[in-house]
């Protein structure tokens, strides 16, 4: 136990040192506006596009823990919020369904998310304005498509689209589809991604994304999924 706590303290200490030493050479300082962008790409699947707990994943999995960030159960101040994002449920304090982001986000990205969550809790209108700005400024790109795929689709379809994501262990009959074997046209992709699997006679566990994705995100993820076939 002492070793584990020591390891956690060293890791968090290194994180804080890196944040405070961030310079103009990185080209970016931590900010709530940048945090809104990271949140939209990484966190809205569970916490919802407005941070109020209406994420499609949290709504479609039975007994999923509450994810409304405006009514926190664990992360109630900056330090505990930082730890919650860094460790997720890996340290046993939160649900195991909460992923650890310590090895996925840069120091600036992580601290920016902390600042954004703090902002939307303090002023909901301000936080939603930041999220709206993220959506309006996006342009379609393969990079954006990958971000959307990684945050929305990877859990089921896997990192490379082979249908071997983490949730493939619990989603059966049918399991997540191997997207690399898909030959359906763009119009079909638009419909199944936008309206969900039930709309085209496929798995009801494939959620509709039309109300969750911006136009840029929608077109970008379709382009990225088509690229997985190559």
TORSEMAR-309464 format. One record per residue: residue in one letter; x, y, z of N, C-alpha, C in turn. Coordinates in pm, 1 decimal, m for minus. Layout:
<nodes>
A X Y Z X Y Z X Y Z
...
</nodes>
This chain:
<nodes>
X 82.4 m120.3 0.0 0.0 0.0 0.0 85.8 125.3 0.0
X 190.0 126.6 84.3 276.7 244.1 91.7 346.4 268.1 m40.5
X 388.6 158.1 m106.4 455.7 172.3 m235.9 361.6 230.5 m339.5
X 236.8 183.8 m338.1 139.5 232.6 m434.3 111.3 381.0 m413.2
X 94.9 420.9 m289.8 71.2 562.0 m259.9 191.2 645.6 m301.7
X 310.8 594.2 m272.6 431.1 666.8 m311.9 439.6 684.2 m461.7
X 404.8 579.7 m536.4 406.7 586.9 m682.3 308.5 690.5 m732.6
X 189.5 693.5 m670.4 88.5 791.8 m709.1 136.7 934.0 m683.2
X 197.8 954.8 m569.6 245.3 1088.2 m535.5 355.4 1133.9 m630.8
X 443.8 1042.2 m666.6 551.1 1076.3 m760.4 493.1 1112.5 m896.6
X 396.5 1032.1 m940.8 335.5 1057.9 m1071.6 264.8 1191.7 m1073.8
X 184.9 1219.1 m971.1 113.6 1346.2 m966.6 209.8 1462.6 m947.8
X 314.6 1440.6 m869.7 414.4 1545.8 m852.9 481.4 1580.3 m983.9
X 512.9 1478.5 m1061.7 574.6 1501.1 m1192.4 479.4 1575.5 m1284.6
X 350.1 1540.3 m1275.9 250.3 1608.7 m1356.7 244.6 1756.3 m1323.8
X 236.9 1788.3 m1195.7 226.4 1927.4 m1154.3 351.8 2006.7 m1192.3
X 468.0 1945.1 m1178.4 591.9 2012.5 m1217.1 592.4 2041.9 m1366.2
X 544.2 1946.0 m1444.1 540.6 1965.9 m1588.4 443.9 2076.3 m1626.8
X 330.4 2080.9 m1557.7 231.7 2185.7 m1586.0 290.0 2323.2 m1557.3
X 351.5 2338.4 m1441.5 403.2 2467.0 m1402.0 525.5 2509.1 m1482.7
X 594.0 2410.5 m1543.1 711.5 2444.7 m1621.9 678.5 2461.6 m1769.3
X 548.9 2441.8 m1806.2 510.8 2457.6 m1946.0 545.5 2598.0 m1994.0
X 609.5 2606.6 m2107.1 654.5 2736.1 m2158.3 597.9 2760.7 m2296.6
X 632.9 2873.5 m2354.3 584.6 2908.9 m2486.7 637.8 2814.0 m2592.4
X 739.8 2735.5 m2558.3 792.3 2638.9 m2653.7 689.3 2531.4 m2686.2
X 597.8 2507.1 m2594.5 491.8 2410.1 m2619.7 386.3 2468.6 m2711.3
X 382.3 2600.2 m2722.1 285.2 2664.6 m2807.2 146.3 2670.7 m2747.0
X 132.2 2632.4 m2622.3 m0.5 2628.8 m2561.8 8.8 2623.4 m2411.5
X m70.5 2707.3 m2346.6 m82.8 2701.3 m2200.8 m216.6 2637.7 m2167.1
X m226.7 2584.4 m2048.2 m353.5 2528.2 m2003.5 m458.8 2638.0 m1997.0
X m578.5 2607.4 m2045.5 m687.3 2704.7 m2043.6 m820.3 2631.9 m2048.3
X m924.3 2695.1 m1998.7 m1057.1 2634.8 m2000.4 m1107.0 2615.4 m2143.2
X m1070.3 2706.6 m2233.1 m1115.1 2694.0 m2372.0 m1053.5 2571.6 m2438.6
X m925.3 2549.1 m2413.2 m862.4 2428.1 m2467.7 m919.4 2304.2 m2398.6
X m950.4 2316.9 m2271.6 m1011.5 2206.6 m2199.3 m1146.1 2166.8 m2257.4
X m1222.4 2265.6 m2306.7 m1351.5 2236.1 m2369.2 m1331.5 2151.9 m2494.4
X m1225.2 2180.4 m2568.4 m1194.6 2102.2 m2688.9 m1158.2 1958.5 m2652.7
X m1072.5 1943.0 m2551.9 m1034.3 1808.9 m2507.3 m1156.9 1734.5 m2454.4
X m1238.2 1804.6 m2377.1 m1359.2 1744.0 m2322.4 m1449.8 1693.7 m2434.2
X m1472.4 1777.2 m2535.6 m1560.9 1738.8 m2645.9 m1509.6 1614.8 m2717.5
X m1378.1 1603.2 m2729.5 m1319.1 1491.2 m2802.2 m1303.3 1365.6 m2718.5
X m1285.9 1381.1 m2587.9 m1249.4 1266.9 m2504.0 m1353.6 1225.9 m2400.1
X m1431.4 1321.8 m2353.8 m1511.9 1297.1 m2233.2 m1662.3 1294.0 m2255.3
X m1708.5 1352.1 m2366.5 m1853.1 1368.0 m2383.3 m1925.3 1235.8 m2406.1
X m1853.0 1131.7 m2446.9 m1916.8 1002.1 m2467.5 m1984.7 953.5 m2340.9
X m1924.1 978.2 m2225.8 m1982.5 937.9 m2097.4 m2052.9 1054.0 m2027.5
X m1989.3 1170.9 m2029.2 m2041.4 1283.9 m1952.2 m2141.3 1369.3 m2029.5
X m2160.5 1341.1 m2157.2 m2255.6 1417.0 m2236.9 m2192.9 1538.2 m2301.3
X m2252.0 1585.0 m2409.9 m2197.4 1699.4 m2482.0 m2208.5 1828.5 m2402.5
X m2289.0 1828.0 m2294.8 m2304.0 1945.5 m2209.7 m2249.7 1922.0 m2069.1
X m2180.4 1808.5 m2047.3 m2119.2 1772.4 m1918.1 m2221.4 1738.0 m1810.6
X m2347.6 1719.8 m1851.1 m2452.4 1695.5 m1752.7 m2496.0 1549.8 m1743.8
X m2412.3 1460.3 m1796.0 m2436.2 1318.8 m1773.9 m2517.1 1246.8 m1878.1
X m2545.2 1310.9 m1990.7 m2627.8 1247.0 m2092.9 m2548.5 1181.9 m2203.3
X m2428.1 1135.5 m2175.0 m2347.7 1069.4 m2276.6 m2411.6 940.6 m2324.4
X m2394.9 911.8 m2453.4 m2460.6 794.3 m2508.6 m2413.3 665.3 m2442.9
X m2287.4 657.7 m2406.7 m2237.4 535.7 m2344.2 m2301.3 515.7 m2207.1
X m2307.8 621.9 m2130.1 m2365.2 610.9 m1996.1 m2514.8 582.9 m1999.9
X m2580.3 620.2 m2110.4 m2723.9 598.0 m2121.1 m2759.4 460.6 m2176.7
X m2662.4 394.1 m2239.3 m2693.3 267.6 m2305.1 m2642.0 145.0 m2230.5
X m2559.3 164.1 m2128.6 m2508.4 50.9 m2051.8 m2579.6 45.8 m1916.9
X m2636.9 m68.8 m1886.2 m2712.7 m84.0 m1761.7 m2624.8 m59.0 m1640.2
X m2681.4 9.8 m1542.0 m2614.8 37.3 m1414.2 m2488.5 120.3 m1428.2
X m2479.4 197.8 m1535.3 m2363.5 286.0 m1551.4 m2371.1 394.1 m1443.5
X m2259.9 426.1 m1378.9 m2263.8 525.4 m1271.2 m2298.7 664.5 m1323.2
X m2351.3 749.1 m1235.1 m2387.6 885.4 m1272.1 m2264.9 960.9 m1322.3
X m2283.0 1037.1 m1429.6 m2169.4 1107.4 m1490.9 m2192.7 1257.7 m1504.5
X m2290.2 1310.8 m1433.1 m2314.9 1454.7 m1437.3 m2204.3 1527.1 m1360.8
X m2123.1 1603.7 m1431.7 m2010.1 1670.8 m1368.5 m2051.8 1789.8 m1283.4
X m2177.5 1830.0 m1297.2 m2224.4 1943.2 m1217.1 m2267.6 1898.8 m1077.4
X m2283.0 1769.1 m1060.2 m2317.7 1715.1 m927.7 m2216.6 1606.2 m892.1
X m2092.6 1645.2 m868.7 m1984.5 1547.3 m849.8 m1996.3 1469.3 m719.5
X m1957.6 1342.6 m727.3 m1954.9 1257.2 m608.2 m1812.9 1243.6 m555.0
X m1714.8 1247.2 m644.8 m1576.2 1224.7 m604.7 m1491.3 1352.0 m617.6
X m1481.6 1404.5 m738.4 m1392.3 1517.7 m764.7 m1463.0 1648.5 m732.4
X m1441.5 1699.0 m613.1 m1513.8 1817.4 m568.1 m1427.5 1943.0 m560.2
X m1296.4 1928.8 m575.3 m1208.7 2045.5 m578.3 m1101.1 2020.8 m683.1
X m1014.5 2118.3 m703.9 m916.0 2106.8 m811.4 m824.5 1986.1 m795.3
X m776.1 1963.0 m674.4 m683.1 1852.6 m654.1 m749.6 1717.0 m677.9
X m868.9 1698.5 m622.4 m936.6 1570.5 m640.2 m984.8 1552.8 m784.2
X m1019.6 1663.0 m850.9 m1058.8 1657.4 m991.4 m940.2 1616.0 m1077.6
X m826.5 1673.5 m1048.0 m704.7 1639.3 m1121.3 m671.1 1490.6 m1103.6
X m683.2 1442.3 m981.8 m654.7 1301.9 m954.7 m756.7 1211.1 m1023.4
X m882.4 1251.3 m1022.1 m987.0 1169.0 m1083.0 m964.3 1152.8 m1232.9
X m924.2 1261.0 m1299.0 m898.0 1253.0 m1442.8 m772.2 1171.6 m1468.6
X m671.7 1192.2 m1386.8 m543.9 1123.6 m1405.8 m558.6 972.3 m1387.3
X m624.4 930.4 m1278.4 m630.3 788.8 m1243.1 m757.3 718.7 m1289.0
X m866.8 794.0 m1310.6 m992.8 729.3 m1342.4 m1032.0 632.4 m1231.9
X m1082.7 517.0 m1271.2 m1120.2 417.1 m1171.7 m1009.8 318.2 m1141.2
X m889.9 344.6 m1193.2 m780.8 247.1 m1176.8 m730.3 236.4 m1033.4
X m758.4 336.4 m951.1 m712.2 329.3 m811.8 m821.5 279.9 m717.5
X m935.0 239.1 m772.9 m1039.2 176.2 m693.6 m1137.2 270.0 m625.9
X m1118.1 400.2 m640.0 m1209.5 492.9 m571.9 m1334.2 522.4 m653.6
X m1321.1 519.9 m786.1 m1436.0 542.5 m872.5 m1465.5 414.6 m949.8
X m1572.1 416.5 m1027.4 m1608.2 300.7 m1107.7 m1495.4 263.4 m1204.2
X m1477.9 134.3 m1224.7 m1377.2 87.0 m1319.2 m1409.9 129.3 m1462.1
X m1534.4 173.0 m1485.1 m1572.9 219.4 m1618.2 m1517.4 357.6 m1649.1
X m1464.2 424.2 m1548.3 m1402.7 555.4 m1568.8 m1256.4 534.7 m1607.8
X m1218.4 568.7 m1732.1 m1082.1 539.0 m1776.9 m979.4 635.1 m1718.3
X m857.1 588.4 m1695.2 m749.1 677.2 m1652.1 m690.9 750.8 m1773.4
X m673.9 881.1 m1760.8 m624.2 960.7 m1873.2 m479.9 1006.6 m1853.9
X m417.2 964.1 m1745.9 m282.4 1010.4 m1716.6 m181.4 981.2 m1824.8
X m198.5 869.3 m1894.1 m104.4 832.9 m1999.0 m154.6 865.9 m2138.6
X m274.3 926.0 m2146.9 m333.6 957.1 m2276.2 m326.7 1105.9 m2309.9
X m335.2 1189.5 m2208.0 m336.2 1333.9 m2229.2 m200.0 1394.1 m2196.9
X m165.4 1501.4 m2267.0 m47.0 1576.2 m2228.0 m77.3 1649.2 m2097.9
X 25.8 1698.8 m2033.7 5.4 1772.4 m1908.4 m85.3 1893.0 m1929.5
X m63.2 1964.6 m2038.9 m143.5 2083.8 m2067.4 m288.3 2045.0 m2095.8
X m309.8 1936.6 m2170.0 m446.0 1891.0 m2197.0 m517.7 1853.3 m2068.1
X m449.2 1780.2 m1982.1 m511.6 1737.6 m1857.4 m548.8 1856.5 m1770.1
X m456.2 1947.8 m1755.0 m485.0 2064.4 m1671.2 m592.3 2151.9 m1733.4
X m598.1 2155.4 m1866.7 m701.7 2232.7 m1934.0 m839.6 2175.6 m1907.8
X m851.6 2042.3 m1906.8 m980.1 1980.2 m1875.2 m1020.8 2013.8 m1732.2
X m924.5 2012.2 m1641.7 m952.2 2049.3 m1503.0 m1010.1 2190.8 m1498.0
X m947.5 2282.4 m1570.1 m993.3 2421.5 m1570.8 m1131.8 2434.4 m1634.6
X m1156.6 2355.6 m1740.0 m1287.7 2361.8 m1804.8 m1397.6 2311.6 m1711.5
X m1374.3 2197.8 m1645.9 m1476.2 2144.2 m1554.5 m1501.6 2242.9 m1440.8
X m1395.2 2302.6 m1392.2 m1411.4 2403.9 m1288.3 m1497.2 2519.6 m1339.5
X m1473.5 2560.8 m1463.4 m1547.4 2673.6 m1521.6 m1695.8 2641.3 m1538.7
X m1728.3 2523.5 m1593.1 m1869.1 2492.6 m1618.8 m1945.2 2468.9 m1488.5
X m1875.2 2424.9 m1385.5 m1940.3 2412.4 m1255.0 m1967.6 2548.6 m1193.0
X m1878.5 2640.3 m1217.1 m1893.2 2774.3 m1161.5 m1994.5 2856.2 m1239.7
X m1994.6 2837.9 m1372.6 m2081.3 2916.6 m1459.9 m2122.6 2829.4 m1578.5
X m2238.2 2766.2 m1569.6 m2283.0 2672.5 m1672.0 m2291.3 2738.7 m1809.0
X m2345.5 2858.4 m1813.7 m2360.3 2927.9 m1941.7 m2225.0 2951.5 m2006.5
X m2127.7 2990.9 m1927.6 m1993.8 3013.3 m1979.7 m1933.3 2884.4 m2033.4
X m1949.0 2775.2 m1959.5 m1895.9 2646.7 m2003.8 m1959.8 2598.8 m2132.2
X m2090.9 2614.9 m2143.9 m2160.0 2573.5 m2265.3 m2119.2 2659.9 m2384.3
X m2090.9 2786.8 m2357.3 m2042.6 2875.1 m2464.4 m1908.2 2826.3 m2517.3
X m1821.3 2782.3 m2427.2 m1691.3 2728.6 m2468.9 m1709.6 2602.8 m2554.4
X m1801.7 2515.9 m2515.2 m1827.3 2395.0 m2593.0 m1886.9 2428.8 m2729.1
X m1974.2 2529.3 m2732.4 m2032.5 2572.3 m2859.1 m1928.2 2628.0 m2953.9
X m1831.5 2699.4 m2898.3 m1724.5 2755.2 m2980.2 m1639.6 2644.3 m3042.1
X m1617.4 2539.1 m2967.2 m1541.0 2424.7 m3019.2 m1611.9 2365.5 m3140.2
X m1742.8 2344.5 m3128.3 m1819.7 2284.4 m3237.0 m1821.7 2372.5 m3361.1
X m1833.9 2504.3 m3342.7 m1846.5 2595.5 m3456.5 m1715.8 2616.3 m3531.4
X m1603.2 2595.6 m3465.1 m1473.6 2621.2 m3527.8 m1413.2 2498.4 m3596.1
X m1473.8 2384.8 m3576.3 m1417.1 2262.9 m3633.3 m1430.3 2258.5 m3785.2
X m1327.3 2204.8 m3848.2 m1328.4 2180.0 m3991.4 m1304.6 2030.6 m4013.7
X m1370.2 1972.9 m4115.0 m1350.1 1829.9 m4139.7 m1203.7 1797.1 m4168.1
X m1156.6 1687.5 m4110.8 m1019.7 1643.5 m4134.8 m1005.0 1499.7 m4088.1
X m902.0 1434.3 m4138.8 m875.7 1297.7 m4093.8 m834.2 1296.3 m3947.3
X m763.2 1401.1 m3905.0 m722.4 1409.7 m3764.5 m844.8 1417.0 m3674.4
X m940.9 1500.6 m3712.1 m1063.3 1510.9 m3633.3 m1139.3 1378.7 m3638.3
X m1141.3 1315.4 m3755.0 m1209.6 1187.0 m3768.2 m1151.6 1082.4 m3675.2
X m1020.0 1083.0 m3663.1 m957.3 986.7 m3572.5 m991.1 1019.2 m3427.2
X m992.4 1147.1 m3391.9 m1026.7 1185.4 m3255.6 m1169.2 1139.9 m3221.3
X m1261.6 1162.8 m3314.7 m1399.5 1121.1 m3292.4 m1407.3 969.4 m3282.4
X m1337.8 901.3 m3372.1 m1339.0 755.4 m3369.3 m1282.4 702.2 m3237.4
X m1168.4 757.9 m3197.0 m1104.4 710.3 m3074.0 m1191.4 731.8 m2951.3
X m1267.3 840.9 m2951.2 m1346.4 872.2 m2832.9 m1487.0 813.9 m2836.8
X m1540.7 788.6 m2957.1 m1677.8 738.8 m2967.7 m1688.2 593.0 m3012.3
X m1598.0 550.8 m3098.5 m1615.1 422.5 m3166.7 m1519.1 313.5 m3120.5
X m1402.0 353.2 m3072.7 m1296.7 257.1 m3041.7 m1336.7 157.7 m2933.8
X m1413.2 202.5 m2834.6 m1450.5 114.0 m2724.9 m1522.3 m11.8 m2773.0
X m1597.1 m0.3 m2881.1 m1666.5 m116.4 m2935.6 m1591.3 m177.0 m3054.2
X m1552.9 m92.6 m3148.8 m1497.5 m141.7 m3275.2 m1346.4 m163.1 m3271.8
X m1278.9 m119.6 m3165.3 m1136.2 m143.3 m3153.9 m1051.7 m34.6 m3217.8
X m926.8 m28.9 m3178.5 m836.4 76.6 m3223.3 m819.7 79.6 m3374.5
X m821.7 m36.5 m3437.3 m802.2 m44.2 m3582.1 m928.9 m83.4 m3656.9
X m1041.3 m86.2 m3585.9 m1169.2 m113.2 m3650.8 m1205.4 m258.7 m3667.5
X m1132.5 m350.5 m3600.7 m1155.3 m494.0 m3620.2 m1267.3 m551.0 m3532.1
X m1338.2 m465.0 m3461.5 m1447.8 m512.7 m3377.6 m1403.0 m571.3 m3246.0
X m1282.3 m536.5 m3204.4 m1224.1 m595.9 m3083.8 m1200.5 m494.0 m2972.9
X m1289.5 m396.4 m2961.9 m1278.0 m296.9 m2856.4 m1307.0 m356.6 m2719.7
X m1282.9 m278.8 m2615.8 m1300.7 m327.3 m2479.1 m1443.1 m375.4 m2452.2
X m1541.4 m307.1 m2510.3 m1680.5 m345.7 m2483.6 m1724.9 m464.9 m2566.0
X m1639.3 m512.6 m2656.9 m1673.1 m632.1 m2734.0 m1686.8 m753.3 m2642.0
X m1628.0 m743.7 m2521.4 m1637.6 m854.0 m2425.7 m1778.3 m866.2 m2366.6
X m1852.8 m756.5 m2370.8 m1986.9 m759.8 m2310.6 m2098.2 m740.1 m2413.1
X m2065.6 m689.5 m2530.4 m2166.1 m669.0 m2635.0 m2163.2 m789.8 m2728.4
X m2266.4 m870.1 m2722.5 m2275.7 m992.3 m2802.5 m2406.0 m994.8 m2881.6
X m2412.7 m1085.4 m2977.4 m2536.9 m1118.2 m3047.9 m2610.0 m995.5 m3102.3
X m2555.5 m920.7 m3196.1 m2425.7 m944.3 m3259.6 m2314.3 m865.8 m3189.8
X m2190.3 m907.9 m3211.1 m2076.8 m832.2 m3157.0 m2049.3 m710.4 m3243.5
X m1966.6 m618.3 m3198.0 m1931.1 m502.5 m3280.2 m1874.1 m547.1 m3415.3
X m1911.3 m476.7 m3519.9 m1873.3 m516.1 m3655.5 m1726.6 m484.0 m3684.0
X m1664.4 m567.9 m3766.5 m1528.0 m543.2 m3813.2 m1536.5 m442.0 m3927.1
X m1505.6 m316.9 m3897.1 m1521.0 m209.1 m3994.1 m1424.4 m219.8 m4111.0
X m1316.1 m293.0 m4093.1 m1219.6 m307.6 m4203.0 m1276.3 m394.4 m4314.9
X m1381.4 m469.7 m4283.8 m1443.5 m556.8 m4383.2 m1568.9 m495.5 m4444.7
X m1600.3 m374.8 m4405.2 m1721.2 m309.4 m4454.4 m1706.7 m267.5 m4600.9
X m1814.8 m282.8 m4675.5 m1817.4 m238.2 m4815.2 m1936.8 m147.7 m4842.4
X m2006.6 m106.1 m4737.1 m2128.0 m25.8 m4756.4 m2092.5 113.0 m4807.1
X m2182.0 175.2 m4885.6 m2155.0 309.0 m4939.8 m2164.9 418.2 m4833.2
X m2120.7 536.9 m4871.2 m2120.2 650.4 m4778.7 m2259.0 680.0 m4723.7
X m2360.8 672.6 m4807.9 m2496.9 702.9 m4763.6 m2540.8 610.6 m4650.7
X m2499.7 484.8 m4657.3 m2534.7 388.9 m4552.2 m2461.0 423.7 m4422.9
X m2332.9 456.6 m4434.5 m2256.8 497.5 m4316.4 m2320.2 619.2 m4250.2
X m2362.4 714.4 m4332.3 m2424.7 835.3 m4278.6 m2550.1 799.4 m4198.8
X m2626.5 704.1 m4249.9 m2751.2 670.0 m4181.7 m2727.4 590.1 m4054.9
X m2641.1 487.9 m4060.5 m2622.4 405.0 m3941.2 m2550.3 480.9 m3831.6
X m2456.3 568.9 m3869.3 m2387.7 650.0 m3767.4 m2482.2 756.2 m3712.2
X m2558.3 817.0 m3800.5 m2647.3 924.0 m3756.9 m2768.3 875.6 m3680.3
X m2831.6 765.9 m3727.5 m2958.0 721.0 m3670.3 m2945.7 597.1 m3582.2
X m2829.0 532.6 m3584.4 m2808.9 414.5 m3501.2 m2840.1 285.2 m3573.4
X m2799.4 174.0 m3515.2 m2815.1 44.3 m3578.8 m2958.7 2.1 m3600.3
X m3046.4 33.0 m3506.3 m3186.4 m8.7 m3517.2 m3253.8 48.9 m3640.7
X m3212.0 166.0 m3682.6 m3273.5 233.4 m3796.8 m3249.0 160.7 m3928.5
X m3144.0 78.9 m3932.9 m3112.9 6.7 m4056.5 m3119.5 m145.0 m4036.0
X m3186.5 m187.1 m3928.9 m3203.1 m328.5 m3904.0 m3079.5 m397.7 m3851.3
X m2988.5 m320.0 m3793.3 m2867.3 m377.4 m3735.7 m2876.9 m373.2 m3583.5
X m2766.4 m389.2 m3514.6 m2766.6 m398.5 m3369.0 m2826.0 m274.3 m3301.9
X m2915.1 m298.0 m3207.0 m2973.8 m186.5 m3131.8 m2871.1 m124.3 m3037.3
X m2758.9 m192.9 m3016.5 m2654.8 m140.1 m2929.0 m2566.3 m38.0 m2999.7
X m2583.3 m24.0 m3131.3 m2514.3 81.2 m3205.5 m2595.8 208.7 m3188.8
X m2543.8 306.7 m3112.8 m2623.4 426.4 m3080.2 m2629.2 526.7 m3195.5
X m2730.2 612.0 m3196.5 m2736.8 720.8 m3295.7 m2648.2 837.3 m3251.4
X m2575.0 893.9 m3346.4 m2479.6 999.7 m3310.8 m2516.5 1136.7 m3367.5
X m2624.5 1148.2 m3441.2 m2652.6 1273.2 m3511.2 m2668.6 1392.5 m3418.2
X m2715.9 1369.0 m3297.1 m2734.3 1480.5 m3203.9 m2611.9 1503.6 m3116.3
X m2511.0 1419.4 m3129.1 m2391.1 1429.8 m3046.2 m2272.3 1488.7 m3121.0
X m2271.8 1475.6 m3253.1 m2158.0 1519.0 m3332.4 m2189.1 1645.6 m3410.0
X m2089.1 1731.6 m3423.0 m2102.9 1847.6 m3509.8 m2094.3 1800.4 m3654.7
X m2126.7 1888.6 m3748.6 m2119.3 1850.8 m3890.1 m1977.2 1809.7 m3928.2
X m1880.2 1884.4 m3877.5 m1740.7 1853.7 m3908.5 m1701.1 1718.4 m3851.1
X m1743.4 1690.4 m3727.7 m1712.5 1562.0 m3665.3 m1777.3 1447.3 m3741.6
X m1900.2 1468.5 m3783.8 m1976.0 1364.4 m3852.5 m1909.0 1325.4 m3984.6
X m1879.0 1424.3 m4067.2 m1816.4 1395.0 m4196.6 m1674.8 1341.8 m4179.0
X m1605.2 1389.4 m4076.0 m1467.5 1345.6 m4053.1 m1461.1 1200.0 m4009.9
X m1549.8 1157.1 m3922.2 m1544.8 1018.7 m3874.3 m1585.9 921.9 m3985.2
X m1674.6 964.4 m4073.0 m1710.4 879.9 m4186.6 m1588.7 860.0 m4276.8
X m1516.4 967.2 m4304.0 m1396.1 957.0 m4386.6 m1292.0 867.2 m4320.5
X m1279.9 878.2 m4187.4 m1181.1 797.4 m4116.4 m1220.3 649.3 m4119.1
X m1347.1 620.6 m4098.2 m1392.5 481.3 m4101.6 m1370.8 420.3 m4239.7
X m1396.3 497.3 m4344.3 m1372.9 446.9 m4479.9 m1224.8 418.8 m4502.3
X m1138.9 499.2 m4439.4 m993.8 479.1 m4453.0 m947.3 351.6 m4383.9
X m1022.4 304.0 m4283.8 m985.2 180.6 m4214.2 m994.7 58.3 m4306.3
X m1065.9 72.8 m4415.4 m1081.0 m39.7 m4508.6 m955.5 m60.0 m4593.5
X m873.4 42.4 m4600.9 m758.1 38.6 m4691.8 m643.1 m43.0 m4635.1
</nodes>
